[in-house]
Amino acid sequence: MANIVIKSSDVTGETIQNGDAVEVTIKGHAAVDGAPKVADTTLKELEALKTVEGLLELEIKQNGQVIKTVYAVPADFAKFLPDEKVKALRGNKGRAPGYSPVRNGN
């Protein structure tokens, strides 16, 4: 016995042919409680959505807690903090540039 899965678009309600389905994870939508949601659709349907690509995601923390996430255009961010300075920053795990637990004997 075999199971057949037929997907339908959450956008149009139409049946999605095998191999054409894509999942879109929706994060930070005001209509939900903060938990990401997943919509089934197709790349063709997504063409109708106006999107913005190439933005930098900036997670802003205060006292160790994320207080907000914002997005910036890379050219504008480079005016705020030049690429050379960004390259020299510590990683988000707190390690100094060039430090490795393996190379530094830990």
C-alpha positions in Angstrom: 0.0 0.0 0.0 1.3 3.5 -0.8 0.3 6.9 0.5 -0.2 9.7 -2.0 0.3 13.2 -0.7 -1.5 16.0 -2.6 -0.5 19.5 -1.6 -2.6 22.5 -2.2 -1.5 26.1 -2.1 -2.2 28.1 1.1 -2.3 31.1 -1.2 -4.7 30.1 -4.0 -6.1 26.8 -2.8 -5.1 25.2 -6.1 -3.4 21.7 -6.2 0.4 21.9 -6.5 2.0 19.5 -8.9 4.7 17.2 -7.7 8.1 19.0 -7.5 6.6 22.5 -7.7 5.8 22.9 -4.0 7.9 25.3 -1.8 7.5 26.1 1.9 7.6 29.7 3.1 8.5 30.1 6.7 6.8 33.3 8.1 8.6 34.9 11.0 7.6 37.9 13.1 4.1 38.4 11.6 1.9 40.5 13.8 -1.2 38.3 13.3 0.4 35.3 15.1 1.8 34.9 18.6 5.4 34.9 17.5 5.8 31.3 16.6 6.8 30.9 12.9 4.2 29.6 10.5 4.7 27.7 7.3 2.7 28.3 4.0 2.8 25.9 1.1 2.9 27.6 -2.3 4.9 27.6 -5.6 7.7 29.8 -6.9 5.3 31.0 -9.6 2.8 32.2 -7.0 5.6 33.9 -5.1 6.4 36.1 -8.1 3.3 38.2 -7.2 4.8 39.1 -3.8 6.9 42.3 -3.7 10.1 41.3 -1.7 13.3 42.9 -0.7 16.5 41.0 -0.8 20.1 41.6 0.3 19.2 43.3 3.6 21.3 42.8 6.8 19.5 41.4 9.8 20.5 43.2 13.0 19.5 41.6 16.3 19.5 44.2 19.1 20.1 42.9 22.6 20.1 44.7 25.9 21.2 43.0 29.1 21.4 39.7 27.2 17.8 39.9 25.9 16.8 40.5 22.4 14.7 43.6 22.4 14.2 43.9 18.6 15.3 42.7 15.2 15.7 45.3 12.4 16.9 45.2 8.8 19.3 47.6 7.1 20.5 48.2 3.5 24.2 47.1 3.4 25.3 50.5 1.9 23.6 52.4 4.7 25.1 50.1 7.3 28.6 50.5 5.9 28.2 54.3 6.5 27.3 53.5 10.1 30.0 50.8 10.6 32.6 50.3 7.8 33.3 46.8 6.5 36.9 46.9 7.9 35.6 47.4 11.4 32.9 44.7 10.9 35.6 42.2 9.9 37.5 42.9 13.2 34.5 42.4 15.5 34.2 39.4 17.8 31.9 36.6 16.8 28.4 36.1 18.3 29.8 33.4 20.5 32.1 36.0 22.2 35.4 34.8 20.8 38.0 37.3 19.8 39.0 37.4 16.1 41.6 34.7 15.4 40.9 32.7 18.6 40.2 29.0 18.3 39.7 26.6 21.2 41.6 24.0 19.2 44.6 26.2 18.2 44.8 27.9 21.6 45.0 24.7 23.6 41.6 24.4 25.2 
